[in-house]
Amino acid sequence: MAGQQTVTRADLCEAVHEEVGLSRQECSSLVERTLELIVESLERGETVKLSGFGVFQVREKRARMGRNPKTGEPAAINPRRVISFRASQIMKSRVHDAVVEA
């Protein structure tokens, strides 16, 4: 996975396969199920905390007035749910240290 710009599900599955030694199909199922559990929790409005990684949260944004950027006309923005991610201090530190070393 080193040197790539984007890590894909296939990359994650391959990394699990190499590390754990399960079959590629089992690793794919494991990665897919893990991601599905995260999504299902967020759909229910639950917070997903992965220790040492970060926190995924669903936030409710209220309705508000905005502006059409092309015309400048006022436009109503409907209420919606958004996902936010806050990285853990451990992840922030590792990413920072990797940049400093590079």
ZIHU-V37188 format. One record per residue. RES is the residue in one letter. PSI is psi in whole degrees, 0 to 359 (999 if undefined). NEAR is the number of other C-alpha atoms within 8 Angstrom. Layout:
BEGIN
((RES | PSI | NEAR) (RES | PSI | NEAR))
END
This chain:
BEGIN
((M | 346 | 6) (A | 141 | 3) (G | 352 | 4) (Q | 153 | 6) (Q | 327 | 4) (T | 135 | 4) (V | 125 | 8) (T | 173 | 6) (R | 319 | 7) (A | 321 | 7) (D | 318 | 9) (L | 316 | 10) (C | 317 | 12) (E | 319 | 10) (A | 318 | 9) (V | 318 | 11) (H | 313 | 12) (E | 323 | 7) (E | 316 | 6) (V | 327 | 6) (G | 7 | 7) (L | 167 | 8) (S | 159 | 7) (R | 322 | 9) (Q | 318 | 6) (E | 319 | 8) (C | 319 | 13) (S | 316 | 10) (S | 320 | 8) (L | 312 | 8) (V | 314 | 11) (E | 317 | 8) (R | 320 | 8) (T | 312 | 8) (L | 320 | 8) (E | 319 | 8) (L | 322 | 8) (I | 312 | 9) (V | 316 | 8) (E | 319 | 8) (S | 317 | 11) (L | 323 | 14) (E | 325 | 7) (R | 358 | 6) (G | 11 | 8) (E | 154 | 9) (T | 137 | 10) (V | 114 | 10) (K | 121 | 8) (L | 104 | 7) (S | 131 | 6) (G | 356 | 8) (F | 298 | 10) (G | 187 | 12) (V | 128 | 12) (F | 131 | 12) (Q | 149 | 12) (V | 128 | 12) (R | 142 | 8) (E | 123 | 8) (K | 132 | 8) (R | 164 | 7) (A | 147 | 9) (R | 169 | 8) (M | 136 | 8) (G | 195 | 8) (R | 141 | 9) (N | 121 | 9) (P | 334 | 6) (K | 316 | 4) (T | 340 | 6) (G | 0 | 7) (E | 143 | 7) (P | 144 | 8) (A | 137 | 8) (A | 135 | 8) (I | 121 | 8) (N | 156 | 7) (P | 150 | 9) (R | 167 | 8) (R | 136 | 8) (V | 154 | 8) (I | 132 | 9) (S | 152 | 8) (F | 131 | 8) (R | 116 | 7) (A | 147 | 9) (S | 162 | 11) (Q | 325 | 7) (I | 313 | 8) (M | 315 | 11) (K | 316 | 9) (S | 316 | 8) (R | 317 | 8) (V | 317 | 8) (H | 314 | 8) (D | 325 | 8) (A | 324 | 8) (V | 318 | 7) (V | 322 | 6) (E | 333 | 5) (A | 999 | 4))
END
